[in-house]
Amino acid sequence: MVRQELVTRQLAEQLTRGVALRVLDVGCAEGTQALRLARAGHFVTGIDPDQGTLGLAHQALCAEPPEVRERVQLLTGDGHQVGRWFGPRSFDLVLCHGTLMSLPDPEPMLASVARILAPGGLLSLLVRNGDALAMRAGLTGDWRACQESFDSTRYTNRLGLPARADRLAELSGTLAGFAVPVRHWYGVRVFTDTMPDEAAPVDGRQLAQLLDAEERAGKQDPYRQVAALLHVVAEK
């Protein structure tokens, strides 16, 4: 929830208000960001390879007013198919939130995404922070994983699956090579990354304070440099 709220706030800072955008959400999962953007008046296409999570997105979409439902289409597929499904300059905004983590090599998908972005279009990436990969393991006392994380961008996620992190400098270089240079970047989950999934919920006032603290930390150094995730916004 913290991740979704922070990304929503950060993305809103980068978008031109009052302009309806053509949006592609690659790996839309339950459709949280897709629906928020549709409610704001944007036209959103969400794709995800997992039928289970896409089914949840369909359920959430059915609960929306007709004018929101008309602005959303949900498709089964993954990011590697976008180059075949959509032509050049098809979208003004592409979201890839949490998708690069599962790819051994993100460059082919980034190349496809860059091709379908319109000039001036934005690419929003949410990636695991490879420059601070040792933080979670160290703060939770997993010293073996901590030591390994200093020299690698590979790690095991909370689901026990192998995953990959991105270093900001390397990702920036890759995006520049596709003519989509980084415009701005934020940290996400500076203080809350090690909170257990079963942590007791906080009340409304505490939650607002938590989100405000995370938002402020995600905008300034040195805090954003050690965030668990990086939210990178690039422009074609």
C-alpha positions in Angstrom: 0.0 0.0 0.0 2.9 2.4 0.8 4.4 1.7 -2.5 1.2 2.3 -4.5 0.5 5.6 -2.6 4.0 7.0 -3.1 4.1 6.1 -6.7 0.8 7.8 -7.3 2.0 11.0 -5.6 5.3 11.0 -7.5 3.7 10.2 -10.9 1.2 13.0 -10.4 4.1 15.5 -10.1 5.4 14.5 -13.5 2.1 14.6 -15.4 0.6 17.6 -17.1 -2.7 18.3 -15.4 -5.9 18.5 -17.5 -4.4 16.5 -20.4 -5.9 13.0 -21.1 -3.1 10.6 -21.9 -2.9 7.2 -23.7 -1.5 5.0 -21.0 0.0 1.5 -21.1 0.4 -0.4 -17.8 2.8 -3.3 -18.4 2.4 -5.8 -15.6 -0.8 -4.1 -14.3 -1.5 -6.9 -11.7 -4.6 -6.0 -9.8 -5.0 -2.7 -11.7 -4.3 -0.3 -8.9 -2.5 2.3 -10.9 -4.5 1.7 -14.1 -7.8 2.4 -12.3 -6.4 5.5 -10.6 -5.3 6.9 -13.9 -8.6 6.1 -15.5 -10.4 7.8 -12.7 -8.3 10.9 -13.5 -9.5 10.9 -17.1 -6.8 9.0 -18.9 -7.3 6.1 -21.3 -5.5 3.0 -20.0 -4.5 -0.3 -21.4 -3.4 -2.8 -18.8 -1.5 -6.0 -19.7 -0.5 -8.9 -17.4 0.5 -12.5 -18.0 -1.1 -13.8 -14.8 -4.7 -14.8 -15.2 -5.3 -14.7 -11.4 -4.2 -11.1 -10.8 -5.8 -10.0 -14.1 -9.0 -11.5 -12.9 -8.8 -9.3 -9.7 -8.3 -6.3 -12.0 -11.4 -7.2 -14.0 -13.4 -7.5 -10.7 -12.1 -4.1 -9.6 -12.9 -2.6 -12.9 -16.5 -3.9 -12.8 -17.0 -1.9 -9.6 -16.1 1.4 -11.3 -18.6 3.8 -12.8 -19.4 3.4 -16.5 -17.3 6.4 -17.6 -14.2 4.8 -15.9 -14.9 1.3 -17.3 -15.0 2.8 -20.8 -11.5 4.2 -20.5 -9.9 0.9 -19.5 -9.0 -2.3 -21.5 -7.3 -5.3 -19.8 -5.3 -7.8 -21.9 -3.4 -11.0 -21.2 0.2 -10.7 -22.2 3.7 -9.5 -21.1 5.9 -6.6 -21.9 7.8 -8.5 -24.6 4.6 -8.5 -26.8 4.0 -4.7 -26.8 6.2 -4.2 -29.9 4.0 -6.6 -31.8 0.7 -5.4 -30.5 1.1 -1.7 -30.7 2.6 0.6 -33.3 5.2 3.4 -32.8 4.0 6.5 -30.9 1.0 4.6 -29.5 1.2 5.8 -25.9 2.0 9.0 -24.0 2.8 7.2 -20.7 4.0 3.7 -20.1 4.2 2.1 -16.6 6.5 -0.8 -15.9 6.2 -1.1 -12.1 7.9 -4.2 -10.7 8.3 -5.9 -14.1 12.0 -5.5 -14.7 12.8 -7.4 -11.5 11.8 -10.7 -13.0 13.7 -10.3 -16.3 17.3 -11.5 -16.6 17.9 -8.9 -19.3 15.5 -5.9 -19.3 16.9 -4.3 -22.5 14.7 -6.0 -25.1 11.5 -5.0 -23.3 12.8 -1.5 -22.7 13.6 -1.2 -26.4 10.1 -2.3 -27.3 8.6 0.2 -24.8 10.8 3.0 -26.2 9.5 2.3 -29.7 5.8 2.6 -28.7 6.3 5.9 -26.7 5.2 9.1 -28.5 7.7 12.0 -28.6 7.5 13.7 -25.2 6.0 10.6 -23.7 7.0 9.4 -20.2 8.2 6.0 -19.1 7.6 5.2 -15.4 9.8 2.4 -14.0 9.6 1.0 -10.5 12.7 -1.2 -9.9 14.6 -2.8 -7.0 17.4 -0.5 -6.0 20.6 -2.3 -6.9 22.8 0.3 -5.2 21.2 -0.4 -1.8 20.5 -4.1 -2.1 22.3 -5.0 1.1 20.1 -2.8 3.2 17.1 -5.1 3.8 19.3 -8.1 4.5 21.5 -6.1 6.9 18.6 -4.5 8.8 17.0 -7.9 9.3 20.2 -9.6 10.4 20.7 -11.9 7.3 24.5 -11.2 7.2 25.2 -13.8 4.5 22.7 -12.3 2.1 24.0 -8.9 3.1 27.6 -9.7 2.1 26.5 -11.3 -1.2 24.4 -8.2 -2.0 27.3 -5.9 -2.1 28.7 -7.6 -5.2 25.6 -8.7 -7.1 22.3 -7.4 -8.4 20.6 -10.8 -7.9 18.5 -11.6 -4.9 15.7 -13.7 -3.6 12.4 -11.8 -3.1 9.9 -12.1 -0.3 8.1 -14.9 -2.2 11.3 -16.9 -2.3 11.7 -16.3 -6.1 15.0 -15.3 -7.8 14.9 -11.6 -8.9 17.2 -8.9 -10.1 17.8 -5.3 -9.1 18.9 -2.3 -11.2 21.6 0.2 -10.5 20.5 3.8 -11.3 23.6 4.7 -13.3 23.4 1.6 -15.5 19.6 1.9 -16.0 20.1 5.6 -16.9 22.7 4.7 -19.5 20.4 2.0 -21.0 17.5 4.4 -21.3 19.6 7.2 -22.8 20.7 4.7 -25.5 17.0 4.2 -26.4 16.6 8.0 -26.6 14.5 8.0 -23.4 16.7 9.8 -20.9 15.9 9.9 -17.2 13.9 13.0 -16.3 13.6 12.5 -12.5 13.9 9.7 -9.9 12.6 9.0 -6.5 13.1 6.6 -3.7 10.3 4.4 -2.5 10.1 2.6 0.9 13.0 4.2 2.7 11.7 3.5 6.2 9.1 0.8 5.8 10.8 -1.9 3.7 11.6 -4.2 6.6 8.1 -3.9 8.2 6.6 -7.4 8.2 3.6 -8.2 6.0 1.5 -9.1 9.1 2.3 -5.8 10.8 -0.7 -4.3 12.6 -2.5 -1.5 10.6 -1.9 2.0 11.7 -4.7 4.5 12.2 -5.5 7.3 9.7 -3.4 9.9 11.3 -0.4 7.7 11.7 -0.7 6.5 8.1 -0.8 10.1 6.8 2.3 10.9 8.8 4.1 7.7 7.6 3.3 8.5 4.0 4.4 12.1 4.3 7.7 11.0 5.8 8.3 8.5 3.1 7.4 11.0 0.4 9.8 13.5 1.7 12.6 11.0 2.1 12.0 9.7 -1.4 12.7 13.2 -2.9 16.0 14.0 -1.2 19.5 12.6 -0.7 20.9 10.7 1.1 17.6 9.0 1.9 16.4 8.2 -1.6 19.7 6.6 -2.4 19.1 3.8 0.2 15.4 3.2 -0.6 14.3 -0.3 -1.3 12.9 0.7 -4.7 13.6 3.4 -7.3 10.9 5.1 -9.2 12.5 6.3 -12.4 10.7 8.7 -14.8 12.2 9.0 -18.2 11.1 11.1 -21.2 11.2 10.3 -24.9 
